[in-house]
Amino acid sequence: MLKLAMFGLDEGLDWDCGGLGFDARQRPDLVAIAQARARAKHGVAFDASNTVLIGDTINDVHAGTRGGAKVVAVLTGGVDAAALTAAGASTVLPDLTDAAAVVSAVRRAVSS
């Protein structure tokens, strides 16, 4: 949350539906936690077809793919695009500064 807030990217996000690091010992388990919270709040089933994890490390990508989410990766974690793609990211963005590109990447991820 702090990293997003530093760049003003935390507004408009539904923090009640997330899975944060202290919620589970294993990162892939965070996806199911977030999906359950979103289902409870919104009454909609969330699964790999409509869940997108945005992250910037190989561990983030593995958490998403192993946990049941599509992954949009960002080149802000010191990992190159080829490695993030090889790990399973459906899209790799340079950063999150272009909101339209982020939204487009998320939409493409759930439609693939």
C-alpha positions as CSV (number, residue, x, y, z in Angstrom):
1,M,0.0,0.0,0.0
2,L,2.8,2.4,0.9
3,K,4.5,2.0,-2.5
4,L,1.3,2.9,-4.3
5,A,0.5,5.8,-2.0
6,M,3.9,7.3,-2.6
7,F,2.9,7.8,-6.3
8,G,-0.7,8.5,-5.7
9,L,-1.8,5.2,-7.1
10,D,-3.7,4.0,-4.1
11,E,-6.9,6.1,-4.8
12,G,-9.8,4.1,-6.2
13,L,-8.5,0.7,-5.1
14,D,-10.7,-1.4,-2.9
15,W,-8.4,-2.3,-0.1
16,D,-11.1,-4.5,1.6
17,C,-10.6,-7.0,-1.2
18,G,-6.9,-7.4,-1.2
19,G,-4.5,-10.1,0.1
20,L,-1.6,-8.5,1.9
21,G,1.7,-10.1,3.0
22,F,0.6,-10.6,6.6
23,D,-2.5,-12.5,5.6
24,A,-0.7,-15.8,4.6
25,R,2.7,-17.3,4.8
26,Q,2.8,-18.3,1.2
27,R,2.2,-15.7,-1.5
28,P,0.0,-17.8,-3.8
29,D,-2.4,-18.2,-0.9
30,L,-3.0,-14.4,-0.9
31,V,-4.8,-14.7,-4.3
32,A,-7.5,-17.0,-2.8
33,I,-7.8,-14.7,0.2
34,A,-8.3,-11.7,-2.0
35,Q,-10.8,-13.6,-4.2
36,A,-12.8,-14.7,-1.1
37,R,-12.9,-11.2,0.2
38,A,-14.0,-9.8,-3.1
39,R,-16.7,-12.5,-3.4
40,A,-18.0,-11.7,0.1
41,K,-18.1,-8.0,-0.6
42,H,-19.4,-8.0,-4.2
43,G,-21.4,-11.2,-4.4
44,V,-19.4,-12.3,-7.5
45,A,-17.3,-15.3,-7.9
46,F,-13.6,-14.5,-8.6
47,D,-11.3,-17.1,-10.2
48,A,-8.5,-17.2,-12.7
49,S,-10.8,-15.8,-15.4
50,N,-11.4,-12.5,-13.7
51,T,-8.5,-12.0,-11.2
52,V,-5.4,-10.0,-12.1
53,L,-2.4,-9.6,-9.8
54,I,0.0,-6.7,-10.6
55,G,3.5,-7.2,-9.3
56,D,7.1,-6.5,-10.1
57,T,9.1,-9.6,-9.0
58,I,9.3,-13.2,-10.1
59,N,7.8,-14.1,-6.7
60,D,4.8,-11.9,-7.5
61,V,4.3,-13.6,-10.9
62,H,4.6,-17.0,-9.4
63,A,2.1,-16.0,-6.6
64,G,-0.4,-15.0,-9.3
65,T,0.0,-17.9,-11.6
66,R,0.1,-20.5,-8.9
67,G,-2.6,-18.9,-6.9
68,G,-5.2,-18.6,-9.7
69,A,-4.8,-15.2,-11.3
70,K,-3.5,-13.6,-14.5
71,V,-0.5,-11.4,-13.9
72,V,0.5,-8.0,-15.2
73,A,4.1,-7.4,-14.4
74,V,5.9,-4.1,-14.0
75,L,9.6,-3.4,-14.5
76,T,10.0,-1.6,-11.2
77,G,11.4,-4.5,-9.2
78,G,14.7,-4.9,-10.9
79,V,13.7,-7.9,-13.0
80,D,13.8,-7.7,-16.8
81,A,10.8,-8.2,-19.1
82,A,12.0,-11.5,-20.5
83,A,12.3,-13.1,-17.0
84,L,8.9,-11.8,-16.0
85,T,7.3,-13.1,-19.2
86,A,9.1,-16.5,-18.8
87,A,7.7,-16.7,-15.2
88,G,4.2,-16.4,-16.6
89,A,3.3,-12.7,-16.8
90,S,0.8,-12.0,-19.5
91,T,1.9,-8.4,-20.0
92,V,4.9,-6.5,-18.8
93,L,4.7,-2.7,-18.4
94,P,7.6,-0.3,-17.8
95,D,5.8,1.2,-14.7
96,L,2.3,2.2,-13.6
97,T,2.5,5.9,-14.7
98,D,0.3,5.4,-17.8
99,A,-3.1,4.6,-16.3
100,A,-4.6,3.8,-19.7
101,A,-1.9,1.2,-20.4
102,V,-2.5,-0.4,-17.0
103,V,-6.2,-0.6,-17.5
104,S,-5.7,-2.0,-21.0
105,A,-3.2,-4.6,-19.8
106,V,-5.7,-5.7,-17.0
107,R,-8.5,-6.0,-19.6
108,R,-6.4,-7.9,-22.0
109,A,-5.3,-10.3,-19.2
110,V,-8.9,-11.2,-18.2
111,S,-10.0,-11.5,-21.8
112,S,-7.2,-14.0,-22.7
